[in-house]
Amino acid sequence: MSKYEQYADRREEVAYFMRRLYTQGLTTCSGGNLSLRVDEETVLITPSSLDKGELRGDQIAMLTLAGENLTPQFKSSIETGMHLSVLRARPDINAIVHAHPVTATSFAAMNMDVNVHLTAESYAVLGTPKRAPYCIMGSDGLAAIVSDCLKDCDVALMQNHGVICVGKTMLNAFDRLEVMETAAKMTWITATMKAASPMTGDQVEEIRRTFRS
Protein backbone atom coordinates (compact mmCIF):
# COMPACT_ATOMS: atom_id res chain seq x y z
CA MET A 1 0.00 0.00 0.00
CA SER A 2 1.37 3.42 -0.96
CA LYS A 3 1.59 6.22 1.57
CA TYR A 4 -1.14 8.06 -0.36
CA GLU A 5 -3.46 5.05 0.02
CA GLN A 6 -2.41 4.67 3.65
CA TYR A 7 -3.82 8.10 4.46
CA ALA A 8 -7.15 7.70 2.63
CA ASP A 9 -9.19 8.40 5.78
CA ARG A 10 -7.16 11.50 6.60
CA ARG A 11 -7.57 12.77 3.02
CA GLU A 12 -11.32 12.36 3.34
CA GLU A 13 -11.15 14.26 6.64
CA VAL A 14 -9.51 17.23 4.92
CA ALA A 15 -12.04 17.13 2.07
CA TYR A 16 -14.93 16.90 4.54
CA PHE A 17 -13.89 20.03 6.41
CA MET A 18 -13.44 21.96 3.17
CA ARG A 19 -16.94 20.97 2.06
CA ARG A 20 -18.21 21.96 5.50
CA LEU A 21 -16.57 25.38 5.17
CA TYR A 22 -18.31 25.89 1.84
CA THR A 23 -21.69 24.61 3.04
CA GLN A 24 -21.63 26.98 6.00
CA GLY A 25 -20.79 29.97 3.81
CA LEU A 26 -17.33 30.42 5.26
CA THR A 27 -15.58 30.29 1.89
CA THR A 28 -16.28 30.44 -1.85
CA CYS A 29 -15.97 27.59 -4.35
CA SER A 30 -12.48 28.79 -5.29
CA GLY A 31 -11.29 30.35 -2.03
CA GLY A 32 -9.41 29.05 0.98
CA ASN A 33 -7.15 26.09 1.64
CA LEU A 34 -6.67 23.48 4.37
CA SER A 35 -3.67 21.39 5.36
CA LEU A 36 -3.05 18.55 7.79
CA ARG A 37 0.24 17.11 9.00
CA VAL A 38 -0.23 13.34 9.14
CA ASP A 39 3.27 12.30 10.20
CA GLU A 40 6.63 13.94 10.86
CA GLU A 41 7.36 14.48 7.18
CA THR A 42 4.03 14.30 5.33
CA VAL A 43 1.35 16.96 4.78
CA LEU A 44 -2.05 16.75 3.09
CA ILE A 45 -3.36 19.94 1.47
CA THR A 46 -6.32 21.00 -0.66
CA PRO A 47 -5.21 21.55 -4.27
CA SER A 48 -5.89 24.53 -6.51
CA SER A 49 -8.51 24.93 -9.24
CA LEU A 50 -11.10 22.47 -7.86
CA ASP A 51 -14.60 23.23 -6.59
CA LYS A 52 -14.26 23.45 -2.80
CA GLY A 53 -17.93 22.60 -2.33
CA GLU A 54 -17.56 19.16 -3.94
CA LEU A 55 -14.01 18.23 -2.98
CA ARG A 56 -13.34 14.51 -2.48
CA GLY A 57 -10.69 12.68 -0.52
CA ASP A 58 -9.10 11.34 -3.69
CA GLN A 59 -8.52 14.94 -4.82
CA ILE A 60 -6.43 15.94 -1.80
CA ALA A 61 -2.77 16.56 -2.55
CA MET A 62 0.16 15.21 -0.55
CA LEU A 63 3.64 16.65 -0.12
CA THR A 64 6.57 16.50 2.22
CA LEU A 65 7.15 19.09 4.92
CA ALA A 66 10.22 20.10 2.92
CA GLY A 67 7.99 20.93 -0.06
CA GLU A 68 8.35 17.94 -2.40
CA ASN A 69 5.09 17.35 -4.27
CA LEU A 70 4.16 13.66 -3.95
CA THR A 71 1.01 14.07 -6.08
CA PRO A 72 2.09 15.95 -9.24
CA GLN A 73 -1.28 15.16 -10.85
CA PHE A 74 -2.79 17.90 -8.67
CA LYS A 75 -2.10 21.60 -9.06
CA SER A 76 -0.52 22.88 -5.85
CA SER A 77 -2.44 25.37 -3.76
CA ILE A 78 -1.19 28.92 -4.24
CA GLU A 79 -0.65 29.06 -0.46
CA THR A 80 1.34 25.83 -0.14
CA GLY A 81 4.43 27.75 0.95
CA MET A 82 2.49 29.54 3.68
CA HIS A 83 1.07 26.30 5.07
CA LEU A 84 4.46 24.57 5.13
CA SER A 85 6.12 27.59 6.71
CA VAL A 86 3.53 27.69 9.51
CA LEU A 87 3.75 23.93 10.12
CA ARG A 88 7.55 24.13 10.33
CA ALA A 89 7.31 27.05 12.77
CA ARG A 90 4.68 25.35 14.93
CA PRO A 91 5.57 21.71 15.65
CA ASP A 92 2.84 21.71 18.31
CA ILE A 93 0.01 22.01 15.73
CA ASN A 94 -1.01 19.77 12.84
CA ALA A 95 -3.90 21.51 11.07
CA ILE A 96 -4.37 24.83 9.27
CA VAL A 97 -7.62 26.35 8.01
CA HIS A 98 -7.37 29.43 5.79
CA ALA A 99 -10.52 30.97 4.34
CA HIS A 100 -12.30 34.24 3.63
CA PRO A 101 -15.43 34.35 5.83
CA VAL A 102 -17.22 37.58 4.93
CA THR A 103 -17.54 39.27 8.33
CA ALA A 104 -14.13 38.43 9.75
CA THR A 105 -12.47 39.23 6.42
CA SER A 106 -14.21 42.61 6.48
CA PHE A 107 -12.33 43.30 9.72
CA ALA A 108 -9.15 42.23 7.93
CA ALA A 109 -9.92 44.99 5.41
CA MET A 110 -10.40 47.62 8.15
CA ASN A 111 -8.16 49.03 10.84
CA MET A 112 -10.42 47.45 13.45
CA ASP A 113 -9.98 44.34 15.59
CA VAL A 114 -12.52 41.64 16.35
CA ASN A 115 -13.58 41.89 20.01
CA VAL A 116 -13.02 38.42 21.49
CA HIS A 117 -14.03 39.58 24.98
CA LEU A 118 -17.75 39.76 24.26
CA THR A 119 -18.33 36.11 25.19
CA ALA A 120 -16.44 33.57 27.25
CA GLU A 121 -16.40 31.10 24.34
CA SER A 122 -14.73 33.55 21.97
CA TYR A 123 -11.75 34.20 24.22
CA ALA A 124 -11.49 30.58 25.42
CA VAL A 125 -11.35 29.25 21.84
CA LEU A 126 -9.49 32.06 20.09
CA GLY A 127 -7.20 33.66 22.63
CA THR A 128 -6.00 37.00 21.28
CA PRO A 129 -5.89 37.03 17.45
CA LYS A 130 -3.14 38.96 15.69
CA ARG A 131 -3.08 40.97 12.47
CA ALA A 132 -0.69 39.85 9.74
CA PRO A 133 0.44 42.77 7.53
CA TYR A 134 -0.47 42.62 3.85
CA CYS A 135 1.70 40.81 1.34
CA ILE A 136 0.56 39.50 -2.03
CA MET A 137 -1.06 36.05 -1.86
CA GLY A 138 1.08 33.05 -2.74
CA SER A 139 4.35 34.86 -2.11
CA ASP A 140 7.35 33.87 0.00
CA GLY A 141 6.90 37.17 1.79
CA LEU A 142 3.39 36.27 2.90
CA ALA A 143 4.56 32.84 4.07
CA ALA A 144 7.24 34.47 6.23
CA ILE A 145 4.88 37.11 7.64
CA VAL A 146 2.11 34.68 8.54
CA SER A 147 4.38 32.00 10.05
CA ASP A 148 6.06 34.65 12.21
CA CYS A 149 2.66 36.04 13.26
CA LEU A 150 1.39 32.62 14.30
CA LYS A 151 4.42 31.66 16.40
CA ASP A 152 2.60 32.71 19.58
CA CYS A 153 -1.09 32.79 18.64
CA ASP A 154 -3.59 30.50 16.94
CA VAL A 155 -5.64 32.94 14.86
CA ALA A 156 -4.66 35.79 12.57
CA LEU A 157 -6.48 38.31 10.41
CA MET A 158 -4.51 38.61 7.18
CA GLN A 159 -4.68 42.25 6.08
CA ASN A 160 -6.92 42.69 3.00
CA HIS A 161 -6.97 38.92 2.53
CA GLY A 162 -8.71 36.62 5.00
CA VAL A 163 -8.36 34.57 8.18
CA ILE A 164 -5.98 31.77 9.15
CA CYS A 165 -6.40 29.46 12.14
CA VAL A 166 -4.27 26.60 13.43
CA GLY A 167 -4.92 23.68 15.78
CA LYS A 168 -3.78 20.28 16.91
CA THR A 169 -6.58 18.71 14.86
CA MET A 170 -8.59 19.73 11.82
CA LEU A 171 -11.70 20.11 14.00
CA ASN A 172 -9.73 22.34 16.38
CA ALA A 173 -8.61 24.67 13.58
CA PHE A 174 -12.05 24.65 11.90
CA ASP A 175 -13.74 25.51 15.22
CA ARG A 176 -11.45 28.51 15.61
CA LEU A 177 -12.34 29.85 12.18
CA GLU A 178 -16.05 29.37 12.83
CA VAL A 179 -15.87 31.05 16.24
CA MET A 180 -13.78 33.88 14.73
CA GLU A 181 -16.52 34.58 12.19
CA THR A 182 -19.15 34.51 14.95
CA ALA A 183 -17.07 36.88 17.11
CA ALA A 184 -16.73 39.24 14.14
CA LYS A 185 -20.51 39.27 13.67
CA MET A 186 -21.01 40.01 17.38
CA THR A 187 -18.45 42.82 17.22
CA TRP A 188 -20.31 44.33 14.25
CA ILE A 189 -23.74 43.98 15.90
CA THR A 190 -22.73 45.42 19.27
CA ALA A 191 -20.87 48.30 17.62
CA THR A 192 -23.93 49.08 15.49
CA MET A 193 -26.24 48.94 18.51
CA LYS A 194 -23.71 50.93 20.56
CA ALA A 195 -24.42 48.62 23.48
CA ALA A 196 -21.39 46.35 23.86
CA SER A 197 -20.82 44.96 27.34
CA PRO A 198 -17.57 43.01 27.18
CA MET A 199 -16.23 40.87 29.98
CA THR A 200 -14.25 42.57 32.73
CA GLY A 201 -10.50 42.20 33.02
CA ASP A 202 -10.91 39.81 35.95
CA GLN A 203 -13.33 37.65 33.95
CA VAL A 204 -10.94 37.54 30.98
CA GLU A 205 -8.05 36.60 33.27
CA GLU A 206 -10.13 33.81 34.84
CA ILE A 207 -10.78 32.34 31.38
CA ARG A 208 -7.11 32.71 30.44
CA ARG A 209 -6.04 30.76 33.54
CA THR A 210 -8.72 28.10 33.09
CA PHE A 211 -8.64 27.53 29.33
CA ARG A 212 -5.61 29.26 27.81
CA SER A 213 -2.74 28.30 30.15
C-alpha positions in Angstrom: 0.0 0.0 0.0 1.4 3.4 -1.0 1.6 6.2 1.6 -1.1 8.1 -0.4 -3.5 5.0 0.0 -2.4 4.7 3.7 -3.8 8.1 4.5 -7.1 7.7 2.6 -9.2 8.4 5.8 -7.2 11.5 6.6 -7.6 12.8 3.0 -11.3 12.4 3.3 -11.2 14.3 6.6 -9.5 17.2 4.9 -12.0 17.1 2.1 -14.9 16.9 4.5 -13.9 20.0 6.4 -13.4 22.0 3.2 -16.9 21.0 2.1 -18.2 22.0 5.5 -16.6 25.4 5.2 -18.3 25.9 1.8 -21.7 24.6 3.0 -21.6 27.0 6.0 -20.8 30.0 3.8 -17.3 30.4 5.3 -15.6 30.3 1.9 -16.3 30.4 -1.8 -16.0 27.6 -4.4 -12.5 28.8 -5.3 -11.3 30.3 -2.0 -9.4 29.1 1.0 -7.2 26.1 1.6 -6.7 23.5 4.4 -3.7 21.4 5.4 -3.1 18.5 7.8 0.2 17.1 9.0 -0.2 13.3 9.1 3.3 12.3 10.2 6.6 13.9 10.9 7.4 14.5 7.2 4.0 14.3 5.3 1.4 17.0 4.8 -2.0 16.8 3.1 -3.4 19.9 1.5 -6.3 21.0 -0.7 -5.2 21.6 -4.3 -5.9 24.5 -6.5 -8.5 24.9 -9.2 -11.1 22.5 -7.9 -14.6 23.2 -6.6 -14.3 23.4 -2.8 -17.9 22.6 -2.3 -17.6 19.2 -3.9 -14.0 18.2 -3.0 -13.3 14.5 -2.5 -10.7 12.7 -0.5 -9.1 11.3 -3.7 -8.5 14.9 -4.8 -6.4 15.9 -1.8 -2.8 16.6 -2.6 0.2 15.2 -0.6 3.6 16.6 -0.1 6.6 16.5 2.2 7.1 19.1 4.9 10.2 20.1 2.9 8.0 20.9 -0.1 8.4 17.9 -2.4 5.1 17.4 -4.3 4.2 13.7 -4.0 1.0 14.1 -6.1 2.1 15.9 -9.2 -1.3 15.2 -10.8 -2.8 17.9 -8.7 -2.1 21.6 -9.1 -0.5 22.9 -5.9 -2.4 25.4 -3.8 -1.2 28.9 -4.2 -0.6 29.1 -0.5 1.3 25.8 -0.1 4.4 27.8 0.9 2.5 29.5 3.7 1.1 26.3 5.1 4.5 24.6 5.1 6.1 27.6 6.7 3.5 27.7 9.5 3.8 23.9 10.1 7.5 24.1 10.3 7.3 27.1 12.8 4.7 25.4 14.9 5.6 21.7 15.7 2.8 21.7 18.3 0.0 22.0 15.7 -1.0 19.8 12.8 -3.9 21.5 11.1 -4.4 24.8 9.3 -7.6 26.4 8.0 -7.4 29.4 5.8 -10.5 31.0 4.3 -12.3 34.2 3.6 -15.4 34.4 5.8 -17.2 37.6 4.9 -17.5 39.3 8.3 -14.1 38.4 9.8 -12.5 39.2 6.4 -14.2 42.6 6.5 -12.3 43.3 9.7 -9.1 42.2 7.9 -9.9 45.0 5.4 -10.4 47.6 8.1 -8.2 49.0 10.8 -10.4 47.5 13.5 -10.0 44.3 15.6 -12.5 41.6 16.4 -13.6 41.9 20.0 -13.0 38.4 21.5 -14.0 39.6 25.0 -17.8 39.8 24.3 -18.3 36.1 25.2 -16.4 33.6 27.2 -16.4 31.1 24.3 -14.7 33.6 22.0 -11.7 34.2 24.2 -11.5 30.6 25.4 -11.4 29.2 21.8 -9.5 32.1 20.1 -7.2 33.7 22.6 -6.0 37.0 21.3 -5.9 37.0 17.5 -3.1 39.0 15.7 -3.1 41.0 12.5 -0.7 39.9 9.7 0.4 42.8 7.5 -0.5 42.6 3.8 1.7 40.8 1.3 0.6 39.5 -2.0 -1.1 36.0 -1.9 1.1 33.0 -2.7 4.3 34.9 -2.1 7.3 33.9 0.0 6.9 37.2 1.8 3.4 36.3 2.9 4.6 32.8 4.1 7.2 34.5 6.2 4.9 37.1 7.6 2.1 34.7 8.5 4.4 32.0 10.1 6.1 34.6 12.2 2.7 36.0 13.3 1.4 32.6 14.3 4.4 31.7 16.4 2.6 32.7 19.6 -1.1 32.8 18.6 -3.6 30.5 16.9 -5.6 32.9 14.9 -4.7 35.8 12.6 -6.5 38.3 10.4 -4.5 38.6 7.2 -4.7 42.2 6.1 -6.9 42.7 3.0 -7.0 38.9 2.5 -8.7 36.6 5.0 -8.4 34.6 8.2 -6.0 31.8 9.1 -6.4 29.5 12.1 -4.3 26.6 13.4 -4.9 23.7 15.8 -3.8 20.3 16.9 -6.6 18.7 14.9 -8.6 19.7 11.8 -11.7 20.1 14.0 -9.7 22.3 16.4 -8.6 24.7 13.6 -12.1 24.6 11.9 -13.7 25.5 15.2 -11.5 28.5 15.6 -12.3 29.9 12.2 -16.1 29.4 12.8 -15.9 31.1 16.2 -13.8 33.9 14.7 -16.5 34.6 12.2 -19.2 34.5 14.9 -17.1 36.9 17.1 -16.7 39.2 14.1 -20.5 39.3 13.7 -21.0 40.0 17.4 -18.4 42.8 17.2 -20.3 44.3 14.3 -23.7 44.0 15.9 -22.7 45.4 19.3 -20.9 48.3 17.6 -23.9 49.1 15.5 -26.2 48.9 18.5 -23.7 50.9 20.6 -24.4 48.6 23.5 -21.4 46.4 23.9 -20.8 45.0 27.3 -17.6 43.0 27.2 -16.2 40.9 30.0 -14.3 42.6 32.7 -10.5 42.2 33.0 -10.9 39.8 35.9 -13.3 37.6 33.9 -10.9 37.5 31.0 -8.1 36.6 33.3 -10.1 33.8 34.8 -10.8 32.3 31.4 -7.1 32.7 30.4 -6.0 30.8 33.5 -8.7 28.1 33.1 -8.6 27.5 29.3 -5.6 29.3 27.8 -2.7 28.3 30.2 
